[in-house]
């Protein structure tokens, strides 16, 4: 899979709240950068963060509006719950063997 396919598959797992699939797609030492949150540097820390996030989101839907990929990097443009407008974006960097190395999110504000 190319980086665009990997990022879309990761986002599809996110939409399904399939945390096991998401974690399996990450390198052990994945780096997660999210605004206003200390950097996460392990799959265990990311699992804990998503468990809390999924509880907070409930059934709210975040939509993928656009995906742009080049080499081992991809950017996703997302809408926030209740909106069809761009509300944030995510950057992914993938290893040659298809594991997520770096995740960075950006809010619109």
Order of alpha helices (4+ residues) and beta strands (2+ residues): alpha-alpha-beta-beta-alpha-beta-beta-beta-beta
